[in-house]
Amino acid sequence: MLFATVLLCGSLMLGSFAYAQPAAATGGDLVPRDVREIYERGLEYLVGSQDESGSWSDGYTGPGTTGLALMAMLASGEDPNFGTYSLPIRKAIRYIIRSQSGSTGYMGDSMYQHGFATLGLSEAYGAVDETDLWETGSPVAGKERTIAEALELAVRCAVTSQSKNPHNAWRYSPGSRDADTSVSGSVLMGLLAARNAGIEVPDKSIDTAIRYFSSMTGDNGAVGYSGGLGGFGQSIARSSIACLVYSIAKRKDLKQYESAKKYVVANMTESSHYAEYSRYYLAQALFQADVDAWEKWNRSTIRTLKAAQNGDGSFNGQFGKPTSTSLNLLSLALNYRFLPIYER
């Protein structure tokens, strides 16, 4: 964490940022000043625009959007229990959990939302002291579950959805009979994050999802969208997703991983119709696959985002300012490397 984390090679429990990699960038230097300024201004915008429910309402909204913003706050390295963002973090967690169906575990109105919400909760699990998570005197019947309980329900929803899908993957609704690599990436990253946080996730679910991605990855590393191999079109976002899930699932032994890795490194300047979304995944894929390539890309991205940031700290984008801001901040969060999902 659009999101930790995304994001998942960290300690089994996310209990302390002390176990995360230090806040260092290229060659062991401190986080660049431009990154700190961009990030702090972006978080000021997110905190200032969070509504009373704990979510954001400009453009895309829901538990997935909130999960991405939650990861952006956690990734700053500020103490999540006593630091600057402790209250907004708790508000975001409460919103995500309250959005969840107690019977099915489904969060939001699409599996995109469900995947990013699962990822956000996974990055918060163990790092956030839940003693004061819920406000005294304001019970919401059946909703005040722990993060672990919410994650267990979320995993069950994703696994049940996958088991009914002929492709062993996911699309927009839990009952979808088709699949695509974009939605599947968000759900699979949520499952990988939950597993690394210590939540039980069946190996079969991970293995069959990886087989789906393998079936969609061409010899040249381009990744199809849905309906089988072919019709690749613009592939940088999808190839980044595939490269990332292979890495985090510890399947770098696959030839499809090598193909996706080569594609991502060779095409890291490729433009995308979904710039913030692609940037979010590309940052993680490059960092996992080729640190030297990531460093080069990172320097260019810092310049791009510095020029694009609005005066209030937000970023414009097709998903609305809150989501676009969270995705852009998370594309820089590897400079901090506090999220367990960002460990190599």
Beta strands, then each sheet from edge to edge (+ up, - down):
end
